[in-house]
Every structure is written in structure tokens, then in C-alpha cells.
Amino acid sequence: MADALSVIPAGVLRNLADKLYEKRKNAALEVEGIVKQLALAGDHEKISAVINLLTTDFTYSPQANHRKGGLIGLAAATVGLTSEAAQHLEQIVPPVLYSFSDQDSRVRYYACEALYNIAKVVRGDFIVFFNQIFDALCKLSADSDANVQSAAHLLDRLVKDIVTESDQFSIEEFIPLLRERMNVLNPYVRQFLVGWITVLDSVPDIDMLGFLPDFLDGLFNMLSDSSHEIRQQADSALSEFLQEIKNSPSVDYGRMAEILVQRAGSLDEFTRLTAITWINEFVKLGGDQLVPYYADILGAILPCISDKEDKIRVVARETNEELRAIQADPAEGFDVGAILSIARRQLSSEWEATRIEALHWISTLLNRHRAEVLVFLNDIFDTLLKALSDPSDEVVLLVLEVHACIAKDLQHFRQLVIFLVHNFRIDNSLLEKRGALIIRRLCILLNAERVYRELSMILEGESDLDFACTMVQALNLILLTSSELSELRDLLKQSLVIPAGKDLFVSLYASWCHSPMAIISLCLLAQTYQHASTVIQSMVEEDINVKFLVQLDKLIRLLETPIFAYLRLQLLEPGRFTWLLKALYGLLMLLPQQSAAFKILRTRLKTVPPYSFNSEQFKRTSSGNPYSQILHNVPSGPQFIEDDDINSDMGNSHGGINFASRLQQFEQMQRQHRMHAKAEALSRNSSTSFSKEVRRPQEAQRPSPPSDISRPSSRSSRKGPGQLQL
């Protein structure tokens, strides 16, 4: 210190701390000259003493003017040192950096000015202080004083120039500093950071692309900044990096894919679009590197397929197709279970397009990796079943295709049908609204006969009799009306002719017994008219209820459709199809005369042409029901055999069908239904009686009026509001 005081005149030191800038400037010039002379003399010890004096007595002084003088003095000393300044930077730069956080804005301003002048002199030699300088500049970029900000920007530009031309800059040491600050929200700091990223990326010798995963998330974070300028700068930087990725032979796609997946779910529209665009390029370029991330990428893509923004939807769909086109092998790390988990989760999406694509993925996996998918079947099966209740018909049809693909195996086929019946049982609306669609589609995908046989087998032992009846009626209506089941109807029409028809008739009969009208419909379809007539005759009073009449009304109307054209044509030969006539007249007698169905059937029967029958034919009809009483104006004519003449005795069997046993099966099932109905009625009556008994004691507790009080006259019996009526 004594050496420094002997070198620098007291007047110079006094002016260096003066409040006037001009005096401080002149004093600094004096210091510059003194240091220059010492440097020429090679007296670095005295130079160090001068720098120490400027630091201790000035830059660290509690007086603001002293600090200002110290900063300008350090800059002047550096200028005086010129080429020899590098060996004194350890003394010069730290106090200047310390002044960047000074409470006085003018001191901070002079610190920027001082470091600017120092940097101009030493250039690349001060790179060793780069991280500290960068940290200081980052803070000053958001300084509250506009002059300080302006000075910091000038210094920042100079430092960038020095870094770009220096071969001493260490990107490895800089990246952690950059990463720490990338999530700062201050707009000035964000601009500062993006500026540095852009500059460093432009330097050929600096590989910023290799460190992109360290600050990529921060850049995406800036895309949703409130400042249009910052969004534009971040987007420009990202676009440049994406172009570099396309041209680079080696890129770490994996780490960046994780970031992009998160950003694809951003609430900001621009961020989502940029993220999904990057993912699209990654899927095209990444190849095997992305295999472990397929599930995460798919989880990001599927919601974007239903995005409200058209551009995002288009890119998401394209990416989805690109991803699905990649043939990945589970042996190479392709996680089928993870993909299925994502698809299952997206089946609960509120957006139809996303649910559809999720089903396409499940279907694709079933086709490519069936064995692996079936391992995870229990994880997705319930969700697939619930999807059958989806409000979208397209989703339901796709779900059925997936189910059909799973049900190629016998075990899974039976499991599907059992679960389907279970869903129909617990959700009546599903059967009512979607039952026909589901059953018809399954019949196309899995063979109608196979589906109906399995459903019949399950419903035969159904404990919920009301549901069984409803389900059978639904299946029967589908059987009679759906074009998809035409081959099944053709097979049933030959029940008395070929074994396959007989087997199907017997298989369906077991469960169709739950509904009298379903059995009658089945017999009419199978042309077992005598048995149909016998079933009608076997019905008791309790069977003829409102539900039965509603079903009968439907059947009568169906008889007028093209499906039953063959039956109506058979009425042209009443002598041959007497049991058909008897069955139809039996139905007519069950209908109320004022109903529309009665009028429809009666009109049809009136059109039956009159034919004569011989006495032998009358004997073949049921006793007490001669058709001479049914048919009017029967002239003589040719003779015909009856439709079921060869099995008119119901004790016999025909075509392998034991009709007596079938009738017994039907009557037994109907007894169960009648007992069930009586039990339910008794239960309802008991509940009603109990509720009445509960009320009676309460009523009995009411005090009766005294006997000596006379009743009011009829004229005064009406009471006003709120008065008790006795």
C-alpha cells in the first residue's frame, strides 16, 4: 500500500473519488499513465500494489463515489498494462464482478463500463472468468435501471464476440450454468439466454446439438411466453436445431423424446404444435432408438388426434400412421404391455377420434403380436367390454372387431359371450340400444351359428328368468329380421330335412323356451307347424299377459314382411299345410278382437283359398277341431297331405327331433316362469301389507273425539285452511 501511495500522487487519488465524473476521468488517465510506466519498467510488484489500492480503498469503499473511481481506475490500469494485463486479471476482474451487485445503479453502470474496457484489452484471456461474467450479465439483463441494462447489452455483445473467436471456451462447463437458468420467467433473462444459445450454436467448433437435451425443455417453455418476441426467438432457435437434427448422423433422440412427450400435452396451442411436429420428425428419423419410448410417444399422439386445432390434428394423424407402420419386435425392447396400457387408457378419452385410434392400435397389436397381447388380456378385457356401451357406433363396431379377433380361440370366444351376456344383464339400456348392433356384428365376424349356439347354451341355464326372457326375445327378433342372419334362417327352415338344421333347432329351442312367443316364432321359421300349434294349445291363462300380447303383435306384423313370404305362399295350399292354418288361427284366437294385429291376421286368413278335404284328412287334425268349421265354402277339389302328416302323433319324432320331449321342456320352463312371477307378486303384496300395518298403529294412536261432542252440520262441515277436519 505504501508503494502505491508513493507512486500515485495524493491529488490523483483525491480526484479519483470526486463526485464529478470529469475529475474522476482525468484521474483515471493519470493512473493509466503511471501503470504504463511501471509496465515498461517491468515493476509488476508496484503494479500489483496500485491495483490492490484501487480495490481495497476504492471499489470496496462504503462511499459510492469512491467505488465509481475505483472501477474507472481498474479499467485505466488494465489499459495501461495492455499486453501484460493478463497476469493481473486475477486482481482486476473479481472486484469489478463484485460491483455488478452494488445497490447503487450508477456503480453497476460503471462496473459494466469498466469490464467492457477490460475485455477490449485482454480479449480471450478473460475467458477463464466467463461463467462468473455470464452469471453477472444474466442478472444485469433484467436490471431495474434502463441505463444499466443498456450498458449490460453492450458488454454482452462484446463478450459474445470474444467467445466466438476464442478456442479456450468450455461448452461443458457452460451448459450446467445455462440449464440452471432456462426455467427463469423474466422476459429479459429469457431473451438473454436465447441470444446466447443462438450465438453458441452458430460457432462451428461448439457442439450445441449434443447438449440440446439439457436446455430443450427450457426453450419449449419459452414458446408460451406472453411476449411475442420471445416466442418468436425461441421458435427460431428450435427450428434451427430441428434442421440440424435432420442433417446430423447421430442424435440422442431418447432424452429429447421424453421432453417432447410432456410438451405435447401443454395447454398452450403453439407449444403443442411445435412438440408434435418434433415428434413427427423423430418418428421418421429415430428408428430403433425410439423403440423404448414408443408407448410414451403414442400417449402423446393419441390425445392430439382430437385436438381443436386443425394443424395439430393433421400432424398427429400423420405421426400416428408413421409410428404404426414401424415393425418393432418385442425381442428388441418393444413393450407390447406398455402400448396396450396407453391404448386402454385412451379408450376412456372424451374424444371419439382418439378412442377409435386406440382401438386401431389394439387391433394392430393383435394382428402382429397376438401371443404377447393375450398375456395382457385380463388388463384390457373389462375396458373393451365397457367400450361396447360407447355412444359412438363406429367405436362399438371397432370394439367388436377387436373382440372378434381375440375370440378366434375357443376359450376366449366363450369368455367373450359370457361377459357380453353379463353386461346385457347388468345394463338393460345396453341390450335395448346396442343389442342388435352388437349381436349382428358378432354374427358377421364370428359366424352367426356359432354365436347363437353359444348364447343359447348360456341363456338356457340363466338364473335371472326375467332377463333370460328379455334376452331371448331380443335374439329372436334379430334372428327374424336381420339380413346378416339370412343363412341361419335358411338353415332353420330345413330343420325337418337336414341334420344341421335339426341340431340348430334343438340347440336354440332349449333357451327359446324362456319366451312362448320366441318358441312359436322359431317353430314357424323352422316349419314345424304342428308343434307350433301344440305349443299354442298348451298355454294357460297366466301366460296370456300384456308382455305376451306385445310380442304377439310384433310377430303378426313380421308375418307380413318378406322374411315370411314362404309361409304366406304355403297358405295357398291349405290342404297341405293344415297345421300352419291351425297355428295361425290359434294365434288369432289369443288376440283381442279390437287390436290392430287381430285385424291384420284375420285379413290375411280371409285370403286363404278354399279347398276341400276328405274325411281321412279331417281325422288327422286334432279331435274337436274339424277344419270344416274353420274354412268356409269348401268346394270339392284335389287332395293334399298335411304339412306334418308324417309326425301327426306327437309321441313320435321326425327328422331326429323328439317333439314330445321338446314340449315337455317348454312346459317345464314356463312353470318356472309362472312360479317366479307368483313369488314376485307375493313379495310385492307382502311389502304393501307390511307398509299398511306400519301405518295402522300410527293411525290407532290418534285420539278419537269425545262421544259427547255432537257432529257439525253439513253446512258447517267445511273448515278453513289449516283447520282439522273431523
C-alpha positions in Angstrom: 0.0 0.0 0.0 2.9 2.3 0.9 4.5 1.6 -2.5 1.2 2.5 -4.3 0.9 5.8 -2.3 4.4 6.7 -3.3 3.7 6.0 -6.9 0.3 7.7 -7.2 0.1 11.4 -6.1 -2.4 12.2 -3.4 -4.1 14.7 -5.7 -4.8 12.0 -8.3 -6.3 9.7 -5.5 -8.4 12.6 -4.3 -9.8 13.4 -7.8 -10.4 9.7 -8.3 -13.0 9.8 -5.5 -14.5 13.1 -6.6 -18.2 13.4 -7.2 -17.6 14.9 -10.6 -17.2 12.5 -13.5 -14.7 14.7 -15.3 -12.3 14.8 -12.3 -12.6 11.0 -11.9 -11.9 10.5 -15.6 -8.8 12.7 -15.6 -7.5 11.0 -12.5 -8.0 7.6 -14.3 -6.0 8.9 -17.2 -3.2 9.7 -14.7 -3.4 6.2 -13.3 -3.2 4.8 -16.8 -0.1 6.7 -17.5 1.5 5.7 -14.2 0.7 2.0 -14.7 2.1 2.2 -18.3 5.4 3.5 -17.0 5.6 0.8 -14.4 4.8 -1.9 -17.0 7.6 -0.6 -19.2 10.0 -0.7 -16.2 8.7 -4.3 -15.5 7.9 -3.3 -11.9 4.9 -5.7 -11.5 5.1 -5.6 -7.8 4.2 -1.9 -7.7 1.6 -2.5 -10.4 0.0 -5.1 -8.0 0.2 -2.6 -5.2 -1.6 0.0 -7.3 -4.4 -2.5 -8.3 -4.7 -3.5 -4.6 -5.0 0.1 -3.6 -7.8 0.7 -6.2 -9.6 -2.4 -5.0 -9.3 -2.0 -1.2 -9.6 1.7 -0.8 -12.0 2.4 -3.7 -14.1 -0.4 -5.2 -14.8 -1.9 -1.7 -15.3 1.5 -0.1 -18.7 2.4 1.6 -18.7 5.6 -0.4 -20.4 5.4 -3.8 -18.0 7.9 -5.5 -15.0 6.0 -4.2 -16.4 2.8 -5.8 -17.1 4.6 -9.0 -13.5 5.9 -9.0 -12.1 2.5 -8.2 -13.9 0.9 -11.1 -12.7 3.5 -13.6 -9.2 3.3 -12.1 -9.1 -0.5 -12.6 -10.1 -0.2 -16.2 -7.5 2.5 -16.7 -4.8 0.3 -15.1 -5.7 -2.5 -17.5 -5.4 -0.2 -20.5 -2.1 0.9 -19.2 -0.9 -2.7 -18.9 -2.0 -3.6 -22.5 -0.5 -6.9 -23.4 0.7 -7.6 -19.9 -2.7 -7.2 -18.3 -3.4 -11.0 -18.4 -1.1 -11.7 -15.5 -3.0 -9.2 -13.3 -6.6 -10.3 -14.2 -7.0 -12.3 -11.0 -6.7 -9.0 -9.1 -8.6 -6.8 -11.6 -11.7 -8.8 -12.6 -13.2 -10.0 -9.2 -13.8 -6.6 -7.7 -15.5 -5.5 -10.9 -17.7 -8.5 -10.9 -18.5 -7.8 -7.2 -19.7 -4.3 -8.2 -22.3 -5.8 -10.5 -24.5 -6.4 -7.5 -24.0 -3.0 -5.9 -27.1 -1.3 -4.6 -26.3 2.0 -6.5 -27.3 1.7 -10.1 -24.6 4.2 -11.2 -22.0 1.9 -9.6 -23.4 -1.1 -11.5 -23.3 1.0 -14.7 -19.6 1.9 -14.2 -18.9 -1.8 -13.5 -20.3 -2.7 -16.9 -18.3 0.1 -18.5 -15.1 -1.0 -16.6 -15.5 -4.6 -17.6 -16.2 -3.6 -21.2 -12.9 -1.7 -21.4 -11.0 -4.5 -19.6 -12.5 -7.1 -22.1 -11.4 -5.0 -25.1 -7.9 -5.1 -23.8 -7.5 -8.7 -22.7 -10.0 -10.3 -25.2 -9.7 -14.1 -25.0 -7.6 -14.1 -21.8 -10.6 -13.3 -19.7 -12.5 -16.4 -20.8 -11.4 -18.0 -17.6 -13.9 -15.8 -15.9 -16.6 -16.5 -18.4 -19.0 -18.4 -16.1 -18.9 -15.6 -13.5 -19.3 -12.9 -16.2 -22.2 -14.8 -17.8 -23.9 -15.1 -14.4 -23.5 -11.4 -13.8 -24.7 -10.5 -17.2 -27.8 -12.7 -16.8 -28.8 -10.7 -13.7 -28.0 -7.4 -15.3 -30.1 -8.2 -18.3 -33.1 -7.8 -16.0 -31.8 -4.8 -14.1 -34.4 -2.3 -13.0 -32.3 0.6 -14.4 -32.6 1.1 -18.1 -29.0 2.6 -18.3 -27.6 -0.4 -16.6 -29.5 -2.7 -19.0 -28.2 -0.7 -22.0 -24.6 -1.0 -20.7 -25.0 -4.7 -20.0 -26.2 -5.3 -23.6 -23.1 -3.6 -24.9 -20.9 -5.7 -22.7 -22.9 -8.8 -23.7 -22.3 -8.2 -27.4 -18.5 -7.8 -26.8 -18.3 -11.0 -24.7 -20.2 -12.9 -27.4 -17.7 -11.7 -30.0 -14.8 -12.7 -27.8 -16.3 -16.2 -27.1 -17.0 -16.9 -30.8 -13.4 -16.2 -31.7 -11.8 -17.9 -28.7 -10.5 -21.5 -28.6 -10.5 -21.5 -24.8 -14.2 -21.5 -24.2 -15.5 -24.7 -22.5 -19.1 -25.6 -23.5 -19.0 -28.5 -21.0 -18.6 -26.0 -18.1 -21.1 -23.6 -19.5 -24.1 -26.0 -20.1 -24.8 -26.6 -16.4 -24.9 -22.8 -15.9 -27.3 -22.4 -18.8 -29.5 -25.3 -17.7 -30.0 -23.8 -14.2 -31.4 -20.6 -15.7 -33.6 -22.0 -18.6 -36.8 -22.0 -16.5 -36.5 -18.4 -15.4 -39.7 -16.5 -16.2 -38.2 -13.0 -16.5 -38.6 -11.9 -20.2 -35.3 -10.0 -20.3 -33.4 -13.1 -18.9 -35.2 -15.3 -21.5 -34.1 -13.1 -24.3 -30.6 -13.0 -23.0 -30.5 -16.9 -22.8 -31.9 -17.5 -26.2 -29.4 -15.0 -27.6 -26.5 -16.9 -26.1 -27.9 -20.3 -27.3 -28.2 -18.9 -30.8 -24.7 -17.4 -30.8 -23.1 -20.5 -29.5 -24.9 -22.7 -31.9 -23.6 -20.7 -34.8 -19.9 -21.4 -33.8 -18.7 -24.4 -35.8 -16.4 -25.7 -33.1 -19.1 -25.7 -30.4 -21.4 -28.7 -30.5 -24.6 -27.3 -29.0 -26.7 -30.1 -30.6 -25.0 -32.6 -28.4 -26.2 -30.7 -25.3 -29.7 -29.9 -26.6 -31.5 -32.2 -24.2 -30.1 -30.1 -21.3 -31.9 -27.0 -22.4 -34.6 -28.2 -24.8 -37.3 -28.1 -22.2 -36.5 -24.5 -21.3 -36.8 -23.5 -25.0 -40.2 -25.2 -25.2 -41.2 -23.4 -22.0 -40.5 -20.1 -23.7 -42.9 -20.9 -26.6 -45.8 -20.0 -24.3 -44.3 -16.7 -23.1 -46.6 -13.7 -23.1 -44.1 -11.8 -25.3 -44.4 -12.4 -29.0 -40.8 -11.5 -29.5 -39.6 -14.2 -27.0 -41.9 -16.8 -28.5 -40.5 -15.9 -32.0 -36.9 -16.1 -30.8 -37.5 -19.5 -29.1 -39.3 -20.9 -32.2 -36.5 -19.7 -34.4 -33.9 -21.4 -32.2 -35.9 -24.6 -32.1 -36.4 -24.6 -35.9 -32.6 -24.3 -36.4 -31.9 -27.2 -34.0 -34.6 -29.3 -35.7 -32.9 -28.7 -39.1 -29.5 -29.7 -37.6 -31.1 -32.9 -36.2 -32.3 -33.8 -39.7 -28.7 -33.3 -41.0 -26.9 -35.0 -38.2 -25.9 -38.6 -38.3 -26.1 -39.2 -34.5 -28.6 -37.6 -32.2 -29.8 -38.6 -28.7 -33.5 -39.0 -29.6 -34.4 -40.8 -26.4 -33.7 -38.0 -23.8 -35.4 -35.4 -26.1 -38.4 -37.7 -26.7 -39.2 -37.6 -23.0 -39.3 -33.8 -23.1 -41.4 -33.7 -26.2 -44.0 -36.1 -24.8 -44.5 -33.8 -21.9 -44.8 -30.7 -24.0 -47.3 -32.3 -26.4 -49.8 -32.1 -23.5 -49.2 -28.4 -23.0 -52.2 -26.1 -22.6 -50.5 -23.7 -25.0 -51.5 -24.4 -28.6 -48.3 -23.2 -30.2 -46.2 -25.4 -27.8 -48.3 -28.5 -28.6 -47.9 -27.9 -32.3 -44.2 -27.5 -32.1 -43.8 -30.6 -29.9 -46.0 -32.8 -32.1 -44.0 -31.6 -35.1 -40.7 -32.5 -33.5 -42.2 -35.9 -32.5 -43.2 -36.4 -36.1 -39.7 -35.8 -37.3 -38.3 -38.0 -34.5 -40.5 -40.9 -35.5 -39.3 -40.6 -39.1 -35.6 -40.3 -38.1 -35.2 -42.0 -34.8 -35.7 -45.6 -35.8 -34.6 -48.2 -33.3 -33.5 -45.5 -30.8 -37.2 -44.7 -30.1 -38.4 -48.3 -29.5 -38.2 -47.9 -25.7 -40.2 -44.7 -26.0 -43.0 -45.9 -28.3 -45.6 -46.1 -25.6 -44.8 -42.6 -24.3 -44.9 -41.2 -27.8 -48.2 -42.9 -28.5 -49.6 -41.5 -25.3 -48.7 -38.0 -26.5 -50.0 -38.5 -30.1 -53.5 -40.0 -29.4 -54.9 -37.0 -27.5 -53.6 -34.7 -30.2 -55.5 -36.6 -32.8 -58.6 -34.9 -31.4 -57.1 -31.5 -30.8 -59.2 -28.5 -31.5 -56.5 -27.1 -33.8 -56.5 -28.5 -37.4 -52.8 -28.3 -37.8 -52.1 -30.3 -34.7 -54.7 -32.9 -35.7 -53.1 -33.3 -39.2 -49.6 -33.7 -37.8 -50.7 -36.1 -35.0 -52.6 -38.4 -37.5 -49.5 -38.5 -39.8 -47.3 -39.3 -36.9 -49.7 -42.0 -35.7 -49.6 -43.7 -39.1 -45.8 -43.4 -39.2 -45.5 -45.0 -35.8 -47.9 -47.8 -36.6 -46.0 -48.6 -39.8 -42.8 -49.3 -37.9 -42.4 -53.1 -37.5 -40.9 -53.3 -34.0 -40.1 -56.7 -32.3 -40.7 -57.4 -28.6 -37.4 -59.1 -28.6 -35.8 -55.8 -29.4 -37.4 -53.9 -26.5 -40.8 -53.2 -28.0 -43.1 -53.2 -24.9 -46.5 -54.6 -26.0 -47.8 -54.3 -22.5 -47.0 -50.6 -22.3 -48.6 -49.8 -25.7 -51.7 -51.7 -24.6 -51.8 -49.8 -21.3 -51.7 -46.5 -23.3 -54.4 -47.7 -25.7 -56.6 -48.9 -22.8 -56.3 -45.5 -21.0 -57.2 -43.6 -24.2 -60.4 -45.7 -24.6 -61.7 -43.5 -21.8 -61.0 -40.3 -23.7 -63.9 -37.9 -24.2 -63.0 -37.6 -27.9 -64.3 -40.2 -30.4 -61.3 -39.9 -32.8 -58.8 -40.7 -30.0 -60.9 -43.8 -28.9 -61.0 -45.0 -32.5 -57.3 -44.8 -32.9 -56.7 -46.5 -29.6 -58.8 -49.4 -30.9 -56.9 -49.5 -34.1 -53.7 -49.9 -32.1 -55.1 -52.8 -30.1 -56.2 -54.4 -33.4 -52.8 -53.9 -34.9 -51.0 -55.4 -32.0 -53.4 -58.4 -32.1 -52.5 -59.0 -35.7 -48.8 -58.6 -35.2 -48.1 -59.9 -31.7 -51.2 -61.9 -30.8 -49.4 -64.1 -28.2 -48.0 -61.2 -26.4 -51.3 -59.3 -26.3 -53.2 -62.3 -24.9 -50.8 -62.3 -22.0 -52.2 -58.9 -21.0 -55.8 -59.7 -21.9 -57.0 -59.5 -18.4 -55.7 -56.0 -18.1 -57.7 -54.7 -21.1 -60.7 -57.0 -21.4 -63.0 -55.2 -18.9 -62.2 -51.9 -20.6 -63.0 -53.4 -24.0 -66.4 -54.7 -22.7 -67.3 -51.3 -21.3 -66.4 -49.8 -24.6 -69.4 -51.7 -26.0 -71.6 -49.0 -24.3 -69.8 -46.2 -26.2 -72.1 -43.6 -27.6 -70.3 -43.8 -31.0 -71.5 -46.6 -33.3 -68.1 -46.6 -35.0 -66.3 -47.2 -31.7 -68.7 -50.0 -30.9 -68.1 -51.7 -34.3 -64.3 -51.4 -33.9 -64.5 -52.8 -30.3 -66.4 -55.8 -31.8 -63.7 -56.3 -34.3 -61.1 -56.4 -31.6 -63.3 -58.8 -29.6 -63.8 -61.0 -32.6 -60.0 -61.1 -33.2 -59.5 -62.1 -29.6 -62.3 -64.7 -29.8 -60.7 -66.7 -32.6 -59.6 -69.1 -29.8 -62.5 -71.2 -28.4 -61.6 -70.3 -24.8 -61.7 -66.6 -25.4 -64.8 -66.9 -27.6 -66.8 -68.4 -24.7 -65.4 -65.8 -22.3 -66.4 -63.0 -24.6 -70.0 -64.3 -24.9 -70.3 -64.9 -21.2 -69.1 -61.3 -20.4 -71.3 -59.9 -23.1 -74.4 -61.6 -21.6 -73.3 -60.4 -18.2 -73.1 -56.8 -19.5 -76.5 -57.1 -21.0 -77.8 -58.4 -17.7 -76.4 -55.5 -15.6 -77.1 -52.8 -18.2 -80.6 -53.1 -19.7 -80.0 -50.0 -21.8 -77.1 -51.6 -23.5 -79.3 -54.5 -24.6 -82.0 -52.1 -25.7 -79.9 -49.6 -27.5 -77.0 -51.6 -28.8 -78.0 -55.2 -28.5 -79.0 -55.6 -32.2 -75.9 -53.8 -33.4 -73.6 -55.9 -31.2 -75.2 -59.3 -32.0 -75.4 -58.7 -35.7 -71.8 -57.5 -36.0 -70.5 -60.5 -34.0 -72.5 -62.8 -36.2 -70.7 -61.4 -39.2 -67.3 -61.5 -37.6 -67.5 -64.9 -35.7 -70.1 -66.9 -37.7 -73.8 -66.5 -36.8 -74.5 -70.1 -36.0 -71.6 -70.3 -33.6 -72.7 -67.1 -31.8 -76.3 -68.1 -31.5 -75.5 -71.6 -30.3 -73.2 -70.2 -27.6 -75.7 -67.6 -26.5 -78.4 -70.2 -26.3 -76.3 -72.5 -24.2 -75.6 -69.7 -21.7 -79.2 -68.5 -21.5 -80.5 -72.0 -21.0 -79.1 -72.0 -17.5 -79.7 -68.3 -16.8 -80.9 -67.9 -13.2 -82.4 -64.4 -13.8 -85.6 -65.6 -15.6 -86.8 -62.1 -16.4 -83.6 -61.2 -18.1 -83.4 -64.6 -19.9 -86.9 -63.9 -21.3 -86.0 -60.4 -22.5 -82.7 -61.6 -24.0 -84.3 -64.5 -25.9 -86.9 -62.1 -27.3 -84.2 -59.8 -28.4 -82.2 -62.6 -30.0 -85.3 -63.9 -31.7 -86.2 -60.5 -33.2 -82.7 -60.2 -34.5 -82.9 -63.7 -36.0 -86.1 -62.9 -37.7 -85.3 -59.5 -39.1 -81.5 -59.1 -39.7 -80.1 -59.6 -43.2 -76.8 -60.8 -41.7 -78.7 -63.9 -40.3 -80.3 -64.9 -43.6 -78.2 -68.1 -43.8 -79.1 -69.0 -40.3 -82.8 -68.7 -41.1 -82.3 -70.8 -44.3 -80.7 -73.5 -42.2 -83.6 -73.4 -39.7 -86.2 -73.7 -42.4 -84.7 -77.1 -43.1 -84.9 -78.4 -39.6 -87.1 -81.3 -40.6 -84.9 -82.1 -43.6 -81.2 -82.0 -42.8 -79.3 -82.9 -39.6 -77.6 -79.5 -39.4 -80.9 -77.7 -39.3 -82.3 -80.1 -36.7 -79.2 -79.6 -34.5 -79.5 -75.9 -34.7 -83.3 -76.0 -33.9 -82.8 -78.2 -30.9 -79.9 -76.0 -29.7 -81.9 -72.8 -29.8 -85.1 -74.5 -28.5 -83.6 -75.0 -25.1 -83.2 -71.3 -24.4 -86.0 -70.1 -26.6 -88.3 -71.9 -24.0 -87.9 -68.8 -21.8 -90.4 -67.0 -24.1 -93.6 -68.6 -25.5 -93.6 -66.2 -28.4 -90.0 -66.9 -29.2 -90.7 -70.6 -29.4 -93.7 -70.1 -31.6 -91.6 -67.8 -33.9 -88.9 -70.5 -34.0 -91.4 -73.2 -34.9 -92.9 -71.0 -37.7 -89.4 -70.3 -39.0 -88.4 -74.0 -38.9 -91.8 -75.0 -40.4 -92.6 -77.3 -37.5 -96.2 -76.1 -37.7 -97.8 -78.9 -35.8 -95.5 -78.3 -32.8 -96.3 -74.6 -33.0 -100.0 -75.4 -32.8 -99.3 -77.7 -29.9 -97.4 -75.0 -28.0 -100.2 -72.6 -28.5 -102.7 -75.1 -27.2 -100.5 -75.8 -24.2 -100.6 -72.2 -23.0 -102.5 -71.4 -19.8 -104.3 -68.3 -18.7 -101.3 -67.0 -16.8 -99.2 -67.0 -19.9 -101.5 -64.6 -21.8 -100.4 -61.3 -20.3 -99.6 -57.8 -21.7 -95.9 -58.7 -22.4 -97.1 -61.8 -24.4 -99.6 -59.8 -26.4 -97.0 -57.2 -27.2 -94.6 -59.9 -28.5 -97.5 -61.5 -30.4 -98.3 -58.2 -32.0 -94.7 -57.9 -33.3 -94.9 -61.5 -34.6 -98.1 -60.8 -36.5 -96.5 -57.8 -38.2 -93.4 -59.7 -39.0 -95.5 -62.4 -40.8 -96.3 -59.7 -43.3 -92.7 -59.0 -44.1 -90.6 -60.6 -47.0 -88.9 -62.9 -44.5 -92.1 -64.9 -44.0 -93.1 -64.8 -47.7 -92.6 -68.5 -47.9 -95.1 -69.0 -45.1 -97.8 -66.9 -46.7 -97.3 -68.7 -50.0 -97.9 -72.0 -48.2 -101.3 -70.7 -47.3 -102.1 -71.2 -50.9 -102.2 -74.9 -50.1 -104.4 -75.2 -47.0 -105.0 -78.8 -47.6 -101.3 -79.5 -47.3 -100.4 -77.0 -44.5 -103.4 -77.6 -42.2 -101.2 -77.3 -39.1 -100.0 -73.9 -40.3 -103.6 -72.8 -40.6 -104.4 -74.2 -37.2 -101.4 -72.4 -35.6 -102.3 -69.1 -37.2 -105.9 -69.4 -36.1 -104.7 -70.3 -32.7 -102.8 -67.0 -32.6 -105.8 -65.2 -33.9 -107.9 -66.5 -31.0 -105.4 -65.3 -28.5 -105.5 -61.7 -29.8 -108.1 -59.1 -28.6 -110.6 -58.6 -31.4 -110.2 -54.8 -31.4 -106.4 -54.9 -31.7 -104.7 -54.0 -35.0 -102.8 -57.3 -35.0 -106.1 -59.2 -34.9 -107.4 -57.3 -37.9 -104.1 -57.9 -39.8 -104.1 -61.6 -39.2 -107.8 -62.1 -39.8 -107.5 -60.2 -43.1 -104.6 -62.5 -44.1 -106.5 -65.6 -43.2 -109.5 -64.5 -45.2 -107.4 -64.6 -48.3 -106.6 -68.3 -47.9 -108.2 -70.0 -51.0 -110.9 -72.6 -50.2 -110.0 -76.2 -50.8 -111.9 -79.5 -49.9 -110.6 -82.2 -47.6 -111.6 -85.8 -47.4 -112.7 -87.5 -44.2 -109.2 -89.0 -43.7 -107.6 -85.6 -43.6 -110.1 -84.4 -41.0 -109.2 -87.3 -38.8 -105.6 -86.2 -38.9 -106.4 -82.9 -37.4 -106.8 -82.5 -33.6 -110.1 -84.0 -32.3 -112.8 -81.5 -31.7 -111.3 -79.0 -34.2 -112.5 -80.1 -37.7 -111.3 -77.6 -40.3 -114.8 -77.7 -41.8 -115.6 -75.4 -39.0 -112.7 -73.1 -39.8 -112.7 -72.9 -43.5 -115.8 -71.6 -45.2 -117.4 -72.6 -48.5 -115.0 -75.5 -49.1 -115.7 -76.9 -52.7 -114.6 -80.3 -53.9 -111.1 -80.4 -55.3 -107.8 -82.2 -55.3 -106.5 -83.9 -52.2 -103.4 -82.7 -50.3 -101.3 -84.2 -47.5 -100.9 -82.3 -44.3 -97.6 -80.5 -43.6 -96.8 -82.6 -40.5 -98.7 -85.7 -41.6 -95.8 -88.0 -41.1 -95.5 -87.0 -37.5 -99.1 -86.2 -36.6 -98.7 -88.3 -33.5 -96.8 -86.0 -31.1 -95.4 -89.0 -29.3 -93.3 -89.8 -32.3 -90.2 -87.9 -33.6 -89.5 -86.7 -37.0 -86.2 -85.7 -38.6 -84.5 -86.7 -35.3 -86.5 -84.2 -33.3 -88.4 -85.6 -30.3 -91.3 -83.1 -30.2 -92.9 -84.6 -27.2 -89.6 -84.1 -25.3 -89.4 -80.6 -26.6 -92.9 -79.8 -25.5 -92.1 -81.2 -22.0 -89.0 -79.0 -21.9 -91.1 -75.9 -22.9 -93.8 -76.6 -20.3 -91.3 -77.2 -17.5 -89.6 -73.8 -18.3 -92.9 -72.0 -18.4 -93.8 -73.5 -15.0 -90.6 -72.0 -13.6 -91.5 -68.6 -15.0 -95.0 -68.8 -13.6 -93.7 -69.7 -10.1 -91.2 -66.9 -10.4 -93.9 -64.4 -11.3 -96.1 -65.6 -8.4 -93.2 -65.3 -6.0 -92.5 -61.8 -7.1 -96.2 -60.9 -6.8 -96.4 -62.4 -3.3 -93.3 -60.4 -2.4 -94.8 -57.2 -3.6 -98.1 -57.9 -1.8 -96.2 -58.6 1.4 -94.3 -55.4 1.1 -97.5 -53.5 0.6 -99.2 -55.2 3.5 -96.3 -54.5 5.8 -96.3 -50.8 4.9 -100.1 -50.7 5.7 -99.5 -52.5 9.0 -96.9 -49.9 9.8 -99.3 -47.1 9.2 -102.3 -48.7 11.1 -100.7 -48.5 14.6 -99.9 -44.9 13.9 -103.4 -44.2 13.0 -104.7 -46.1 16.0 -102.7 -43.8 18.2 -104.7 -40.8 17.1 -107.1 -39.7 19.9 -110.8 -40.2 19.0 -113.1 -37.3 19.6 -115.2 -37.4 22.8 -118.6 -39.1 22.4 -120.5 -36.2 24.0 -119.4 -33.7 21.3 -122.0 -33.5 18.6 -121.1 -33.6 14.9 -121.2 -30.4 13.0 -124.0 -29.9 10.5 -123.3 -30.4 6.8 -123.3 -26.6 6.2 -120.5 -26.1 8.8 -118.5 -29.2 7.9 -116.1 -27.3 5.7 -113.1 -25.9 7.5 -110.9 -23.1 6.6 -107.3 -23.6 5.6 -105.2 -25.2 8.3 -108.2 -26.4 10.3 -108.5 -30.1 11.3 -111.3 -31.9 9.6 -113.1 -34.3 12.0 
